[in-house]
Amino acid sequence: EKFIAQYRVLPGNEFAATEVNIIPPDCKSLDIDGIGFSVNQLKTMSLDLFSRKPEKRLEKVKAFGMEGRLNHIYAAGDYLFLDISYHNKTRLKYDIADFRFKLDDKKVTKASNVQSVELKPVFTLFSVPVFSKYYRNIFVFKKLTYPGNKILHAELSEQQISGRLITLGISYKDVLDADTLLSD
């Protein structure tokens, strides 16, 4: 995604190679301002974060025998890495229907308009459809800033008719206090 190899192919020779193997030393890196990390780089950084023990536990929520935690927030370049985990304390497995991130108003009065913006991560480390006891994942967002009167909600919903919906609130202060992740 961040490298290029260029070849000039001349037709007409019956002995010309029909398959060309492009190896990394033949590639030249692209130096384009504004281009972010490649998917492989995001995956490598996310796996590094996943291998670390969650130590901070910035936010925490409990509902329906489930506990959700925001373990850590890291920043690297123009990216934010959210380390989120869930602990299922029930005997029923949790079938994940959807994992959504929404930016909502902190306080909502009855007579006001409410603005809610759904955000999509640019990279998610794992796509696990079901878990029994423990679930942890790293979600990567492109540079994310929002006003202090808004809150980022990470919403985990279950399939079927279940009412088990867990919403974890992430304050802007936590985003601003993100630890720096050094990239290679």
N, C-alpha and C positions, 0 to 999 in steps of 0.2 A: 504493500500500500504506500510505502514511502521510498521505493526504489524503482529504477527504470533500467531496462536493457533494450538497446535498439540494434536491429540487424537490417541489412540490405539483402533482399532475396532476389536473385536474378533467375528468371524462368528460361527454359530451353535446354538445359543440360540434363541428359537422361541419367547421369550418375549423381545428380545433386541430391543431397539429403532431404528426405521428406519429413523428417522429425528433428527438431532442434531442442537440445537439452540446455536450459538456461540455468547456470549455476551462480550462486551468490557473488563470487569474485568478478563475474562479468557484469554485474549490476553497479550502477552509480546511484548514490543516495540523492534524493531530491531535497533541496533546501528551499522549501516554500514556507513563507511566513503564514501563520494562522492554521497550518495543518496540525491536527492534534496527534495523539498517540494512535498507533495502529491497534487493531483488535488483538493481535498477539501481545503487544506491550501491555494493554489493559488487562488481558488475561494473566500475564506473568505478575503484574503488580497486585492484582486481586488475589491470586493464589498465595503470594507472599503475605498479604494481610490475613488471609484465611488461616495460614499456618501459625499466626501469632495467637497467643492466648488473649481472649477479650478481658481487658482489665478495667476500663473506666465505667461502663454502664451509665451513660449520660441520661437517658430517659428510660422509664419503665412503666408498663401498664399490665393490669390483670383483669381478665374477664373470662367467664365460662370455663374455668379450670385451665386456662391458658395464661402464659406470661410472656409478654413481648418486651424486648430490650433493644435499645440502640447502644451497641457496644462501643463504637468509636466512629469518628469522622476524620477522614484524612483528605488533604488537598495535594494535588500534584499538577503543576501547570494550570490549565483551565478546567481541570476535572475535580469532582468531589467523589469520594468513595465512602459509602455508608455501609457499615458493618452492622447488620441487624440479625437478631436471633429470636427464636420462639421455643418455649418449653411447654409441651403438652402434658399436663398432670392428670389427665383423664385416661380411661382405658380404651377410648374410642380413637381410632386413627383420624387424622385430619386430612381430608381431600382438598387440596388447594384449587379453588376455582379461579381466583384472580388475585394479583398483587398490584395495587394501584397506589400512586402517589398523587396527592392533590394539595394545592396551595389554597388555603381557605382563610377567611377573616377570623381573627382571634375571638372577637366578641360580636355576637349577632343579636340585634334587637328585633322585636317583632315587626316594627314599622319600617325596616330598612331593606335595601337591596343587598343581596348576598352575592359576592363574586367568588366562584370556585374555578380554578384552572387545573386541569389534569396534566401531569408531567410524566414523560416516558424516559426511563433510563436509557443511556446510549449503550450500556453493556450490563449484563447480569451474569454472574459467574456460573451459577447452577440453575437448571430448570427442573426442579424436583416437583412431581405432581402430588405426592402424598408423603406424610411423615407420621411416625407413631409417637415418638417422645421428644425429639430435638431437631430443630431446623435452624440452619445458619446460612446466610448468603451475603454476598457483597454486591451492592448496586452502585453503578457509576453514572454520574450525571455530568453534563457539560456545565461549566461555570454557572452557579445558581445563586442569585441574590434576590432578596425580596424584602419589602419593608417590615419594620418591627411590629406593625399591627396585623401581620399575617402569620400563619403557622403552617408548616409542611406536615401533612398527615401521610403516614405509611399505613395503608389499609389492607389487611389480609382477610379474604373472605373464603368461606367453605362452600363446596358444591352441595347439591341437593337442596332440600328445603330448610336446611339447618339455619339457625339464627346466629351461629358462631361467627361473629365479625369482630376483629380486633383492630383498633385504630391507635397507632402510636404517634404522638405529637412530637415534632422536632422543632424546637425554637430556633430563631435566627441567631441567638447568642451562641448556641452550640455550633452552628455552621461557621460563624465568625471565629470561634476558638478551635477550628480544625487544626490538627497536627499536620505538619508538612511531611510529605512522603517524597523522599529523594528518588528520582528515576535515573536509571543508567543511561 
